[in-house]
């Protein structure tokens, strides 16, 4: 099955170079404020899409279990180092366009700083929706095409593409900005209702970050985030979307009960020593070092 291209962080030191040494403490703390405002206080099973090295995972502590998903196994290994090996965390390497989960499992999902790598965002969102229970909460962050800097650049002739049109813009290979209205249309078409919109990173300017402490800037950002209900001109936007219906309680107790075969869709996988095997098509998927790898079949 052909799927869109994937941005692969295999072997990357993204957590260290971008977050820890890249002067992004303000953005990290501002995102923490937004997540706290949107997250349910508790839940059973969370799906964290594009978890990377687990930067945000501790912020989901109210959930009984968390599936920590990323395409990169090296990122997941870093997440294991950070979070530890416990029954609370299930580490999964998989393609968002072909998720290996049975339908209707999760009562919450987050996708932070990931959608901007999606060449086919509606396809990715449809996969996520299928994995969620009725009543589930989905917190999505996206890179905003309609940000103030892009508007000014367009008005002064320093940028060819219009920030006002609905189609995504690929400003660097596999890096996309999205119009807020397009996101709302896609989510609405999948049956989500949007409960809250927050604008984040109002002060993402190098000069401000050099002059003012990150904690102060993040607190100031938090004061402005609720204006997202009225207009969205920041580089980052958070959306809290909810599916209709009431959550169910029958989440599988065993990890293997979460999975389906991403090749044929069959929901019965067999646990072997170092892999999972599909009882229908015979595909084998690696399960080594605490990571379930569904990117490419072993055979």
Secondary structure, DSSP 8 states (H G I E B T S, - for coil): ---------TT--HIIIIIITTT-HHHHHHHHHHHHHHS-S-EEEEEEET-TTTTTGGGGTTEEEEEEEES-HHHHHHHHHHH-S-TTEEEEE--GGG--B-TT-EEEEEE-S-GGG-TTHHHHHHHHHHHEEEEEEEEEEEEBTT-HHHHHHHHTTS-SS-TTSSS-EEEETTEEEB-HHHHHHHHHHTTEEEEEEEEE-TT--HHHHHHS-HHHHHHHHHHHHGGGGT---SSEEEEEEEESS-------SSGGGGB--TTT--S-EEE-SSEEEETTT--EEEEETTEEE-SS---
